[in-house]
Amino acid sequence: TARLGSQITVLTLKKEYQQLKRCLRLSIGFQLDEKDDKVIKHFIEHLSGASTAARPKSVAHAPDAENIRYYMWNCHERVYKHPRCMIQLSFWLHIAAIWGLRTGETTESSSHRGSNESIHYGDITLSLVPWNGNLRYQLKIALRNRKFNRGHEGKVKIITLREHENPAERSKCPIRWFLSLALADEVFADGLELKDFERRWVHSSAGSRVFQIKECKKNTPIFRKL
């Protein structure tokens, strides 16, 4: 919330100031110069009576995310406007629960469209790799939008998601969630269909097989507003 007790927080004031600048820029094309911007920020940071404290944040664990996903698919009666919504949310819950990511690091913001780029298909590498005598799918995701690291290519974090081999876990498999979205968006360069992913093979001269993304699809957000 914006207040701790009876005091408004400095962080909230900073966010409101950012929103005000954005509204002025988009509505009338007005933009403060750098000097005036610094003066106002300094005023906010040293405003008498504003709180600099932060509210303790609760932590959601992986079982909590799984309970949400189960309820969404088996109990909730809401009908979404687009069938992609439930798949996007399920895939996002898996990534957030496993890696503890912030929402803004992975999703397209409906309030700041164009300022938060989400994870694009170009940030993902889907490959087929040997594992314990079999071939298993894995995803590598480049997180370009991590807080404090945006715009720093040398600080881009790569996370890996692997296929669930246990048949009982297939409904929770991140590879299946990704393929559901990617095939609907027709992102694969070779025009691959679902049946093509059931035939697992890797060239004898290669250690793995990478599935190429179309150039025209690389800037398409995966978790996007519908």
N, C-alpha and C positions, 0 to 999 in steps of 0.2 A: 504494500500500500504506500501512499504518498506521505503518510505521517507516522511518526513514532511518538505515541502519546498525543500531546497537543501541538507538537512541532512538525513543520514540513521539513523534509530532508533536502540536503544540498543536491544529492543525486537526482531527485525528482525535479528540482528547479533546473538542473542542467538539461534534463531530457525535454522539459517543456520549452526551454530556450531553443534547443535544436529543432523542435517541431515548429516553433514560431518562425525561425529563419527559413525553414523549408517551405512553409506556407507563403511567406513573402516572396521567395524566389520563384515559386511556381505560379503564383497568382498575378504578380505585377512586375516580375523580373528584377526585384530589388535585392541587392546583396551587400552586406556590410564589408567594409575594408578590414584587412587583417588587424590593424591597430585598434579599431573600435571593438572588434570581436574579442580581442584579448582583454580590453578594459572591462567589458561586460562579464566575461568569464571570471575575472579576478573579483569583481563585485559580488558575484554569486557565491564564490568559494569562501568569502569572508563576511557574508551577510549575517548580521547579529540576529540571534534567535533561531536560525536554521540549524537543524541537527545534522551532524556528520556521522552519526551511528548507522549501523546496518542491521536489518532484521535477520535473525538466525534463519537459515533455510533448511527445510526438512529434506531428507534424502530418500528417493524412491529406489528400491532395489529391483533386481531382475524378476523375482517372483511377482512383484506388484505389476510390472509391465505385462507379464504373462496373464495375470488375472484380468487386466483391462482388455487384452486382446480376446480372451475367452468370452468375456461378457459381451463384447462388441459383436462377435460372430454368432454366439449361441443364445443370448438373452435379450439383447437390446432390440427394441422394435422400430427404431428410427430407420427411415428409408432415405438414403443419400441421393442428392440430385444426380450424381455421376457415379457409376460403378467403380471407378478408379479410386475414389476417396478411401474406401475401406482397405484396399490393398496398399495404397500409399501410407496410411496411418499404421498398418501392421508392420510394414517394412521399416518405417521410421522408429517405431517402438522397439524393434529388435536392435537396431543400431544404437539408439540412445541408451538402452538398458545395458548392452554389452560394453560400450565404450564411454558412457557417461557424458555424452555430447550435449552442448547447449542447442536449443531450437534454432537460433540464428546461424549456427554453423552448418546446418544441413538443409533448411527449408527456405522457400521463396516467401518473403514477407508480403502480405496483401496490403499493408499500410505503406510500405516503402518499395514499391515495385521498381526495379531497376537499380536500387541501391544494395540489395542483398541478392546475390546471384544463385544461391542454393548450390547443391551438388549437381553438376552437369553430367551428361553421358560421357563427355570428353574427359571427365575426372575419374572414370571407372575403367578398370581393365578386368575383363572376364577371361579366364583361362582354364584349361583342362590340364591337370598336373598329376604325375604318378604319386600314389599314396598307399603304402602297405600292400603293394602288389596289384592295386587297382588304379583306375583313373577317377579323379575327383575334381569337381568344379570349385573354383575359388574366385572371390572378388577382391580386388585391391582398389581402395577409394582414396583419392587425394583430397584432403581437407584444406581448401584454399582460404576458407572464411573463418578460421579459428580466431578467437578474440585475441587482440594485440599482435597478431601475426599476419593480418590481411595485407596483401601486396608484397610480402617477402617470400620470394620463390624458394630461398634456401631454408625456410622454416616450415614448408608445407609438410604436414604429417600424413603418412600413409598408413591406413588401417586395413586389415585383412579379415574377410568373412569367408567361412568355408561351408561346403555342403554338408548337411546332416545325413549321415549314412544309415542311421537307425530308422527303419520304416515307420516306427511309432512317432518319430520326430519330424516327419516330412512336412506336416502342416506348419511347422515353425521354421522351416528351412529358409534362410535369407536368399539363397540362389533362386528358389522358386518364386519368392516375392519379386525379386529383380527381373526375372524372365517374364513374369506376368505383365510388368510395366513396359519392359523394353520391346517385347514382341508386339504389344498393342501400338507402340510408337514407331514400329518398323525401323529400328535404328541400326540393324546389322548390315554390314556392307555386302555380304553375299546373299542377301534376301532369305536368310535362314528362317525356318519355321520350327515349331515345337518338336516335331518328329526328328529334325536334324540334330537336336541336342540329346536325343535318346541313343543315337549312334555315336559311341565314344571311341575316338581314335586319335592317335598322335603319330606323326611321321617318325620313322625309326631313327632318323638323323637329328631329331629335335628332342629337347628335354620336356617341352610343354607345347600346348597349342593355344594361341591367343585369338580371340574373336574380335575382328576389327569393327569399329563403329563408323558409320557414314560421316563424312566431313560435315554435311549439312545438318546433322543431328547432334554434333558434339557440344553445341552451346544451348541445347534444350535442357531446362531444369527437370530433374526427376521428381522431386517433391515440390509441386507447384499448385498455384491457385486454380481451382476448377469452376 
